[in-house]
């Protein structure tokens, strides 16, 4: 798997390191060299969050088209939601380009297409952003959906390629302790909501909180006190302020339920 990433350099090139085969699919599935199974690794989880963003955005746009006459709040929700999706994708690839790929390049030769893919991906994303800003009509919504679909068609195979080709090399050539400082550098750069967004693949609401806590404590090896004092508040705030935008866009009844939930708490105080 890993050798396929840099097959052109298998014999070595002047000024470039020799390529070694990465971890096998079986090793990736089970974990090797101190690394967790692939689907428990933070890089994979971050990809899953991006995949969920694309899937949910398309679902929200489909629901808006089906309604025939979207309301102003729906357009506002869509623009606000997508602004975070776009920012997260920008940041995700920036972290790869400036933190993780340079580390990998110390021991293997990464193909130029990885960076080229990022550039093309960001062009498609910027196009999607521009169309979403105009998605306040039925025709605009259709154009926005087509743009997001084009982005997904290009980006999702790219994410899979990183999981199939890049991560096996990381598992073979590096150890988790070498990656810890890089994770710290990334976290220092992140905005508060990015940590909340990271946990999207585990679901939303109170029912999903135990899964998120378990992954943080057992998968990320975060101390329990850090989960409760630092991570969980950001997860809860993310769901309330950002995740709710796409949830309500996909199912407008949730907006009405949340509205009445707030009123049910406020009104008794007003008439006490």
N, C-alpha and C positions, 0 to 999 in steps of 0.2 A: 504493500500500500504506500508506505512512505517513499519508496524508491521511485514510484510513479510521479511523485511531485517534482522531482528534479532529475528525471530520466536522462535529460540531455547532458547532465553533468556527471553521469555515473562513473566515468573513467577519470574524473577530476579535470579541472581546467586551470590554466595559469591564473594565480591569484584567487582561486576558489577552493574551498575545502572539499574533500572527498565526500560523496554521499553514502550514507549507510541506510539500510532498510529500517523502516519504522516498526513500531509494535504491530503485531498481527491483529486481524479482526477479533480473534478469540481473546487475545490479551486486552484489547480495548474494551471488549464487552465485560470482562471480569475485573479489569484493573491490573496494573503491573508496575513494578519499580516504585511502589509507594503511592502511585496515582490511583484515584478511585475509578470505578467503572465509568465509561464514557458519558453515559446519561446522567451521572451524578456530578460531573465536572462543571464548574461555573461557566466555562466558555460555552459548553453545550446548552446549559440552562439559559444563558443570555441569548443564544440563538433561538431557543424555543420561545422566549418572550417576544422576539422580533417576528417570528412566524405567527404567533398569536395576534400581534398587532395588525399584520396584513390581513389575516383571516377575519378578524373582528371588524376591521374597517370596511372590507368588502361586504360583510353581512349588514353593517349599518347603512351603507350606500344602497344595497339591494332593498332594504326595508323602506328607505326614503323614496326610492323609485316606485315601489309598490303602493305607497300611500297616495301617490298622484299629486299631492299638494302639500309639500313639507312646510312646517311652520317655522317662523324666524328662529325660535330657540333651537331647532334641529340644526339649522345651518351654523349657528353660533357654537353649538356643541361640537359639530364636525370640525370646524376650523380650530377650536381650542384643543381638541383631542389630537388632531394631526400635527399641530405645532410641536407637541411633546414627542409624538412618534418620530417625526423628522429629526428633531434634535437628538433623540436617543440613537438613531441610526448614524447620524454624523459623528456623535461622540464614540460610538462603538467602533467604527472603522478608524477613527483617529487614534484610539487607544491601541488598536492593532498595529497601525502604521508607525506610531511613535514610541510604543513601549514593548510590545510583544514580538513583532517581526524583527526588530533590530537584535533582540536577544537570540532568536532562532538563527539569525544570519551569522552569529558568531561561530556556528558549527556546521551549518548546511547552507547551500545556495538556494535561495527562494526564487522561483520563476517571476519574471517581471509581470506576468499576467495577473498576479494577485493584486498588485497596485493598480494595474490598468483596469481590472474589474471594478475596483473601488471607485475609480474616477467615473466610469460609465454608470455605475450604480447610483452615484450621487447626482449625476445629470438626470437620470430617470426620476429620482426622488424629488429633485427640485421642480421638475415638470409636474409631478403629481401635486406638489404643494401649490403651484400656481393654479392648476385646474381646480383644486379644492377651494381656493379663495373665490372662485367664480361659480361654485356649486349651489347657488341660491335659486336656480331654475331647474326644471326637469331635464332640459338639454345639458345644463352645466353638471348636473349629478351624473348623467350618463358619461360625459367626458371625463369626469373625475374618476368614475369607476374603471373606465378603460385605462387611465393613466396608472392607477394603483395596481391594476392587474398586470400591466406591462412591467412595473417595478417588481412585483412578486415573481413573475415568470423569470426574470433575470436574477433576482437576489436569492431566492430559495435554493436553486442549484449551487450558487456560490457558497452559501453557508454550508451546504452538504459537502462541497469539495474541501472546505477547511476541516470539517470533521473527519473526512475520509483520508485526506492526504497530509494536512499540516499537523493535526493533533497527534497522530501516531508517531511522527518524528519527535515531537515534544516529549511524549511518553518514553521514547527510547533513549533520547540524547540528554535529557535533563531530569532532575529530581524535583519534587515539590518544594523543597527548601530553597532551591534556586529561583523559584517563581514567586515566593512569598513577598520579597521586596517590590516586585513588579505590581502585584495586586495592591500593595499599600500605596504605590504611586498612583495607580488608577483611582482608588477610592478617594485620595486627596483631591483629585480633580473633579470628582462627580458632584452634581447638584443633589440636593436632598431627595428629590423625587426619583432619581435613578435607582437608588437602593430599593425603593418601594416597587418600582417597575420590574426590577430583576426577579421578583417573586411571583410575577403574573402566571407563569406556567402551572403553579400549584393551586390555582383557583382564586375565587374571591369570597368575601364574607367571613363570618365567624366560623363556618364549617371548614373553611380551608386553613384557618390559622394554625391548627395543630400540625398540619403538613409543612407549613412554612417554618414553624418553630423547630420541628424535627430536622428539616434540611439545614437550617442555620446552625443548630447545635451539633448535630452528628455529621452532616455533610461538609459544612464550612468550618466546623470545629470552633464555632464562636462560643465564648463563655455564656452561660445562661443569663447572667446579669446584663451582658452587652445586648443580648436579644431583647430583653424586656425594657431596658433603659434607652437603647439607641436604635435598634433595627425595627422593632415592632411599632413604635410611634410613627416611624416614617412609612411603614407598610399601611397602617390604618389611615394616615393622612392621605397617602397616594390614592387609596381606594375611594376615599370620600371626595377628594377634590379633582382627581383626574380619571381614575378608572370608572367612576360613575358616569362620566360623559359618554363613553362608548356603550356602557351597559344600558343607559336610558335611550341612546340613539337606536340600539337594536330592539329595545322593548320599551316604548313610551309609557306603558303602564307602571313601570318602576319609578318614573318621575312623579307620577301622581301619588303613588304609595309613599314615596319619601316626603312629598309635600304634606300629606295628611299626617304622617308620622311626626313631623316637626310641629304641626299645629296642635296635635294631641298632647304634646309636651308643654307647649307655650300657653295655650288658651286657659287651662286650669289656673295657671299663675296669674293671668290677667284678671280673672274674676274671683280670685280667692279673697 
